[in-house]
Amino acid sequence: MRYAVTTFGCRVNQADSLQLELQLRARGAVPSPIAEADVVVVNSCSVTAAADQGVRQALRRVARENPDARVVATGCYATRAGDEIAALPGAPEVVPNDDKESLVDRLLPGAATTAERFGDGAGPCGALVSPASIGRVAFMLRVQTGCDEACSYCIIPTTRGRGRSLEPRRVLAALDHAAASGFHEVVLNGVHLGSYGRDLDPPSSLTALLRAVDGHPSDVTCRISSLEPMDCPPGLVDLVAASGRFAPHFHLPLQHASDRMLRRMRRPYTLDRYRRVVDRVRERMPHAGIGADLIAGFPGEGDEDARRTLDYVASSPLTYLHVFPYSPREGTEASGLPGRVPGPVVRERARALRDVGADLSRRFREGQVGAVRPGLTLDAGAVVATDNYLKVRVPPAGAASRRVRVRITAADPLSGALVP
């Protein structure tokens, strides 16, 4: 069978798609362009209306380019509004998130497999594939899914369900698999990663998992994906700083710097708590990349609220921002809140935050000039992705996914030279 997988959205979806591909290859399936595939899987996102639109466009394109293919839609949009997807041209099959792990059995029922399915024990998680053959430098590993929080703007708890964690032995088995496949970096991710272990028997924690990962016998580097600030205790920061196993990179969603707006968003922390977490990361790891998500124009946001966010981020140790203009998501509490901010104001506030984010990134790049950082090569060796989340242009020097060290020589454009 020839297959193609198209993925939208977050790193959790990317991890799910990678596991799907590994399982398909273990059963003899062969990757193919969409126009030539027997089966096309679209792993959908539904975090915004724009994400929904992108998924619909992709499914219509598949119906035009390959009308004979079996088309399957899974992921969060397929879970939230399966009827909408099923009504699209070609009548895609809908597989909600709860059934995603059985998707390979649906596509290749009874097919012989060369490896265990991911999650079926402490064995391998699919076919052994090199980074080059799968088109990825980092191995995306979902160690947690679902969310028990109730942020007022977020639809994802209804599409991913309650928090569920992968047992530590299975996480370590996946690291075995990644190392055996030739990956040098594994990204640990989850829908609410910081809640890892709360559902296990006996209960555990993300910090406990990281200690176990730290003791893994391979030399694989692990990168922690997005982590909520209330789930980032000092002990976790200190472990990352002292270990040498983990990339010095934290992505800590803020969403807003006004405590009043954080309460309306139902975010369980204050700006002061967030500030203390970020300051500790910077104190323990002066070279770390630190990112944040921000929402501009949330219902009820006034000029003073917007100014508080601008003032904080401009003076913070953050190194990059992901800025999202607020858009209502049907089915969320926020979609019914009063005080809708006019569209032009939302866009202007988002633009101002992006400008501050660009300045933060520039300052961080300038501060890294002269530093030597470890990283992995991308783009046939012409770019190095550093441990602290920079992409440094270098003279082409061979294949991708090689471990190298790069001396950063210029900030704009960000460039450097490989060193022994």
C-alpha positions in Angstrom: 0.0 0.0 0.0 1.2 3.5 -0.8 0.4 6.2 1.7 0.7 9.9 2.3 0.2 11.8 5.6 -0.5 15.5 5.9 -0.2 17.1 9.3 -1.7 20.3 10.7 -1.1 22.0 14.0 0.9 21.3 17.1 3.9 19.1 17.9 1.5 16.5 19.5 -0.1 16.1 16.1 3.4 15.8 14.5 4.3 13.1 17.0 1.0 11.2 16.3 1.7 11.4 12.6 5.3 10.1 13.1 4.0 7.1 15.0 1.4 6.5 12.3 4.1 6.4 9.7 6.3 4.1 11.7 3.5 1.7 12.2 2.5 1.8 8.5 6.1 1.1 7.4 6.4 -1.7 9.9 3.5 -3.3 8.0 5.1 -2.9 4.6 3.4 0.4 3.5 5.4 2.7 1.3 5.4 6.6 1.5 4.2 8.3 -1.7 3.2 11.7 -3.0 -0.5 12.5 -2.5 -1.3 12.2 -6.2 0.0 8.6 -6.2 -1.1 7.3 -2.8 -3.7 4.6 -2.2 -4.4 6.1 1.2 -4.2 9.7 2.3 -4.4 10.6 6.0 -5.0 14.2 7.0 -4.2 14.8 10.7 -6.2 17.9 11.5 -6.0 20.8 13.9 -8.9 22.9 15.2 -7.3 25.4 17.5 -8.6 28.3 15.4 -11.1 28.9 12.5 -8.1 29.4 10.2 -6.8 25.9 11.2 -10.2 24.4 10.2 -10.1 26.3 6.9 -6.7 24.9 6.1 -7.8 21.4 6.8 -10.8 21.8 4.5 -8.7 23.2 1.7 -6.3 20.3 2.1 -9.0 17.7 1.9 -10.6 19.4 -1.2 -7.1 19.4 -2.8 -6.7 15.6 -2.2 -10.2 15.0 -3.8 -9.1 16.9 -6.9 -5.6 15.5 -7.2 -6.4 11.9 -6.3 -10.1 11.1 -6.5 -9.5 7.3 -6.3 -7.6 7.5 -3.0 -9.0 6.4 0.3 -9.0 9.6 2.4 -9.1 9.5 6.2 -9.4 12.6 8.4 -8.3 12.4 12.0 -7.1 14.8 14.7 -8.9 17.6 16.5 -11.1 19.0 13.7 -12.2 15.5 12.8 -13.1 15.0 16.4 -14.9 18.3 16.9 -16.9 18.5 13.7 -16.7 15.1 11.9 -20.0 15.8 10.0 -18.5 18.9 8.4 -15.5 16.9 7.1 -17.6 13.9 6.0 -19.7 16.3 3.8 -16.6 17.5 1.9 -15.9 16.3 -1.7 -14.8 12.6 -1.7 -16.6 12.0 1.6 -13.5 11.5 3.8 -13.6 8.9 6.5 -13.6 10.4 9.9 -11.5 8.8 12.7 -11.7 10.8 16.0 -8.7 11.2 18.3 -10.0 8.5 20.6 -9.7 6.0 17.8 -6.4 7.3 16.3 -4.3 4.5 17.8 -6.4 1.9 15.9 -6.0 3.7 12.6 -3.3 1.5 11.2 -5.5 -1.6 12.0 -8.3 0.0 10.0 -6.0 0.8 7.1 -4.1 -2.6 7.0 -6.2 -5.1 8.9 -4.4 -8.3 9.6 -1.2 -7.2 7.9 2.0 -8.7 9.3 4.2 -6.3 11.2 7.9 -6.2 11.8 7.6 -4.4 15.1 5.1 -3.8 17.9 2.6 -1.0 17.7 3.6 2.0 19.8 2.1 1.7 23.3 1.7 -2.2 23.2 4.4 -2.7 25.7 8.0 -1.7 26.2 9.1 -2.8 22.8 9.8 -0.7 19.7 7.3 1.8 18.4 7.3 0.8 14.7 9.8 0.4 11.9 13.4 1.6 12.3 13.8 4.5 10.0 16.6 7.0 9.6 16.0 10.8 10.0 16.6 11.2 6.3 14.1 8.5 5.2 11.4 10.1 7.3 12.3 13.7 6.5 12.7 14.8 10.1 15.8 15.7 12.2 14.1 15.4 15.6 12.1 12.4 16.8 8.7 13.7 18.0 7.5 11.7 21.1 4.1 12.3 22.6 4.4 11.3 26.3 1.0 12.8 27.3 -2.3 13.7 25.7 -5.5 15.3 26.8 -6.1 18.2 29.2 -8.0 18.7 32.4 -7.7 22.5 32.5 -10.5 24.8 31.5 -8.9 27.8 29.7 -11.9 29.9 28.6 -10.6 30.3 25.0 -9.5 26.7 24.3 -11.5 23.9 22.5 -8.8 21.3 22.8 -10.0 19.6 26.1 -13.2 18.6 24.2 -11.2 17.1 21.3 -8.4 15.4 23.2 -10.2 14.3 26.4 -8.8 13.9 29.8 -5.1 13.8 30.5 -3.4 10.5 29.9 0.3 9.7 30.3 2.5 7.2 28.6 4.1 4.9 31.2 7.8 5.7 31.9 9.0 2.3 30.6 7.3 3.0 27.3 8.9 6.4 27.1 12.3 4.9 27.7 11.6 2.2 25.0 10.8 5.0 22.6 14.1 6.6 23.3 15.8 3.2 22.6 13.9 3.2 19.3 14.9 6.8 18.4 18.6 6.1 19.2 18.6 2.9 17.2 17.1 4.7 14.2 19.9 7.3 14.3 18.1 10.2 15.7 20.2 12.6 17.9 17.3 14.6 19.3 13.9 13.6 20.8 11.2 16.2 21.5 9.1 15.3 24.5 5.6 16.8 24.0 2.1 16.6 25.2 -1.2 18.5 25.1 -0.7 19.4 28.8 2.9 18.2 29.2 3.3 19.5 32.7 0.5 17.2 34.0 2.4 14.1 33.0 2.0 11.3 35.5 -1.0 12.5 37.5 -3.2 9.8 36.0 -0.7 7.0 36.4 -0.8 4.3 39.2 1.1 5.2 41.2 1.1 8.8 40.3 4.2 10.4 39.0 5.4 13.8 37.6 7.2 15.3 34.7 10.2 16.0 36.9 10.4 12.3 37.8 10.1 11.3 34.1 12.9 13.7 33.2 15.1 12.1 35.9 14.5 8.7 34.3 15.2 10.1 30.8 18.4 11.7 32.2 19.6 8.2 33.0 19.0 6.7 29.6 22.1 5.0 28.3 22.0 6.7 24.9 23.5 10.1 24.1 20.2 11.4 22.6 19.5 15.0 23.4 15.9 15.7 24.7 14.0 18.9 24.1 11.0 19.7 26.3 8.1 21.0 24.3 5.6 23.7 25.5 5.3 23.7 29.3 2.8 25.7 31.3 4.4 28.0 33.8 2.5 26.5 36.8 4.0 23.2 35.9 7.7 24.4 35.8 8.9 24.1 39.4 12.5 25.2 40.4 13.6 21.5 40.6 12.7 20.9 37.0 14.6 24.0 35.8 17.6 23.0 38.0 17.6 19.4 36.5 17.6 20.7 32.9 20.4 23.2 33.8 22.6 20.6 35.4 22.0 17.5 33.3 23.6 18.0 29.9 20.8 15.7 28.5 18.3 18.4 27.8 18.4 21.3 25.4 18.5 24.7 27.1 15.2 25.8 25.6 11.9 26.5 27.3 8.6 27.4 25.7 6.4 28.9 28.5 3.0 30.2 27.3 2.1 33.4 29.0 -1.0 34.5 27.0 -1.3 37.8 28.8 0.6 39.9 31.3 -2.5 41.5 32.9 -3.7 39.4 35.9 -7.2 40.6 35.2 -7.1 39.1 31.7 -5.4 35.9 33.0 -8.4 35.5 35.3 -10.8 36.0 32.4 -8.8 33.4 30.4 -9.0 31.1 33.4 -5.2 30.7 33.4 -4.1 29.3 36.9 -1.2 31.7 37.5 -0.3 35.4 37.9 2.2 37.5 36.0 4.4 37.4 39.1 4.5 33.6 39.2 5.3 33.6 35.4 8.1 36.1 35.9 9.7 34.1 38.7 9.8 31.0 36.5 11.3 32.8 33.5 13.8 34.7 35.7 15.0 31.4 37.2 15.5 29.8 33.7 17.6 32.8 32.7 19.5 32.8 36.0 20.4 29.1 35.7 20.9 29.1 31.9 22.0 32.5 30.6 22.2 31.1 27.0 18.8 29.4 27.0 16.1 30.2 24.4 12.9 31.1 26.1 9.6 31.5 24.1 6.1 32.5 25.0 2.6 32.4 23.4 0.5 35.6 23.7 -3.1 36.3 22.8 -3.9 39.8 21.5 -7.4 41.3 21.8 -9.0 38.9 24.1 -12.6 39.9 25.0 -12.5 42.7 27.6 -8.9 43.7 27.0 -8.5 47.4 27.5 -5.7 49.7 26.6 -4.1 49.4 30.0 -4.2 45.5 29.8 -2.5 45.7 26.4 0.1 48.1 27.7 0.9 45.8 30.6 1.7 43.0 28.2 3.9 45.2 26.0 5.8 46.6 29.0 6.5 43.2 30.5 7.6 41.4 27.4 9.8 44.3 26.3 11.7 44.1 29.5 11.7 40.3 29.9 14.4 37.7 29.2 12.2 36.1 26.6 13.9 35.4 23.3 10.9 34.9 20.9 7.1 35.3 20.9 4.3 33.5 19.2 1.5 36.0 18.9 -2.2 35.0 18.2 -4.9 37.6 17.4 -7.9 36.4 19.4 -10.6 34.8 17.3 -13.7 33.2 18.9 -13.9 29.4 19.0 -17.5 28.1 19.0 -18.1 25.9 22.1 -15.7 27.8 24.4 -16.6 30.1 27.3 -14.7 33.0 25.7 -16.9 33.0 22.6 -19.8 34.3 24.8 -17.8 36.8 26.8 -18.8 40.5 26.5 -16.3 43.2 25.5 -15.4 42.0 22.1 -12.4 44.0 20.8 -12.8 45.5 17.3 -10.9 43.7 14.6 -8.6 46.6 13.6 -7.6 47.1 17.3 -6.9 43.3 17.7 -4.7 43.4 14.6 -2.8 46.6 15.8 -2.2 45.1 19.2 -0.9 41.9 17.6 1.4 43.9 15.4 2.8 45.8 18.3 3.5 42.5 20.2 5.2 41.0 17.1 7.4 44.1 16.8 8.5 43.6 20.4 9.1 39.9 19.7 11.3 40.8 16.7 13.3 43.1 19.0 13.7 40.4 21.6 14.9 37.9 19.0 17.4 40.4 17.6 18.8 41.1 21.0 19.2 37.4 21.8 20.9 36.8 18.4 23.3 39.7 19.0 24.1 38.3 22.5 25.0 34.9 21.0 27.6 36.3 18.5 31.0 34.7 19.4 29.4 31.8 21.3 29.9 28.2 20.2 26.7 26.1 20.4 26.0 22.4 19.7 23.4 21.6 17.2 22.1 19.5 14.3 22.5 20.2 10.6 19.5 20.9 8.4 19.0 21.7 4.7 21.8 19.5 3.4 24.1 20.9 6.0 23.6 24.5 5.2 21.8 25.4 8.5 22.5 24.4 12.1 19.6 24.2 14.6 21.3 25.0 17.9 20.4 23.5 21.2 19.1 26.9 22.3 16.6 27.2 19.4 18.5 29.2 16.8 18.9 28.5 13.1 22.3 29.5 12.0 23.3 29.6 8.3 26.7 28.0 7.7 28.7 27.0 4.6 27.2 23.8 3.3 29.1 20.9 4.7 27.4 17.5 4.0 24.2 15.9 5.0 21.4 16.9 7.4 21.0 15.5 10.9 24.7 15.5 11.8 25.8 16.6 15.2 28.1 19.7 15.0 29.3 22.7 16.9 28.9 26.1 15.4 30.5 29.4 16.3 28.0 32.2 15.7 29.7 35.0 13.8 26.9 37.4 12.8 23.4 38.2 14.1 21.7 39.6 11.0 21.5 37.5 9.1 22.2 34.8 11.7 25.3 33.0 10.4 28.3 31.1 11.7 31.1 28.6 11.0 31.5 25.0 12.0 34.2 24.3 14.6 35.9 20.9 15.4 
